[in-house]
Amino acid sequence: MSDPSGASPAAPASSGLARLRPVLTRSISPENFDGAAGGGARASEGTGAANARDLGVGWKVSPSVDVRAGETFDLADIDGAGVITHIWITTHTDNWRTLVLRAYWDGAEEPAVEVPYGDFFCSGWSSFAQVDSQMIAANPHGGFNSYWPMPFRDGARLTIENTSGVDARVYYQVTYEVGGDHSRDGYFHAQWRRSNPLPDRTPHVLLEGVEGQGQYVGTYIAWGVNSNGWWGEGEIKFYMDDDTEHPTICGTGTEDYFGGAWNFDVPGRGYTAFSTPYLGMPQVIRPDGLYSSQQRFGMYRWHVADPIHFATGLPKVDIQALGWRSGWRYLPLRDDIASTALFYLDRPTTQRPPAPDFDAMEVHLASGPVPDIGATPPRDPQD
């Protein structure tokens, strides 16, 4: 896939900044819903209208949208060829695992991206942790940024679905270029799967049945540990092209794949969070001795400098959950594993898992005995 800046995939994005190209930059937000030239700051109604009543049009009248319970909102609908270069978005932490982000390319009826909002931005546990990577940045307190290039040849549509029973206020801005030749670019895809708990002696599947040419470019996993001891001995495997029984690429351990070593355990400090341009474990959630009873982790690996190229497809990508039992024997684990797999493909649609729904995405909010206690906005008991 060609970089929109004109740089090679492994080169710094700044290397193409000086190049003059026949494209224009546009941006869609609640202050300019269609990204039209000169169309910003014209709103007379919006979520900030009451706050701007003394100032009028042009003074932050429409900075956000309310996505109603059970409804889907179109974040962006773009005609023609172009590439999305940046997404900034924020909402309350309690919405991070109840909203679903989707992207459709070139008028396709099925989404290429279908991922819980928080997981797409390396924040699957509805709890903030700083992420300082090249492709995703999560900044205080929940300012989410994506720099994944998302090219399209004949239109793009981004939506967000609210699967919960309460409205969600969302602030966002989608920046993109119009024009340019994207005929040789792959389409950006992202798929989410969760095993909760993982079946006995069964690897967790990240991707399955993908056909076509492309490159695998990233993994995020929200990993919830359900057993004592070390949990990351499992290998990740990439079954490529004609692979069936045995993979072409096989890792050596979970922490190895995410760029760490020796259990992420720094002597005297224990599990140690880190975030670097291409890989990290930015989130370590420790038990509180009461209702937050399990250790939970968030890890990412971006194959930007080392994309995994395939010619005819990715039959499967999976990862094992392995710990230890007595006698230095491996122990298959039954953890809570939620993965987001990112790749570029030569077509705008491919085989995908069932759409995430409220129950499949749910994580325990707040710190009470019932997830709804202390949630924002309040979530009253249902009849």
Beta strands, then each sheet from edge to edge (+ up, - down):
strand 1: 23-28
strand 2: 65-67
strand 3: 72-78
strand 4: 82-90
strand 5: 99-105
strand 6: 113-116
strand 7: 131-132
strand 8: 136-139
strand 9: 143-146
strand 10: 150-152
strand 11: 156-162
strand 12: 168-179
strand 13: 187-195
strand 14: 204-211
strand 15: 214-224
strand 16: 236-239
strand 17: 249-250
strand 18: 265-266
strand 19: 270-271
strand 20: 274-275
strand 21: 279-285
strand 22: 296-302
strand 23: 308-310
strand 24: 313-319
strand 25: 322-325
strand 26: 329-332
strand 27: 336-345
sheet 1: 1+ 12- 2+
sheet 2: 1+ 12- 4+ 9- 8+ 7-
sheet 3: 1+ 12- 4+ 10-
sheet 4: 3+ 11- 5+ 6- 13- 27+ 15- 22+ 21- 20+
sheet 5: 3+ 11- 5+ 6- 13- 27+ 15- 23+
sheet 6: 14+ 24- 16+ 17-
sheet 7: 18+ 19-
sheet 8: 25+ 26-
end
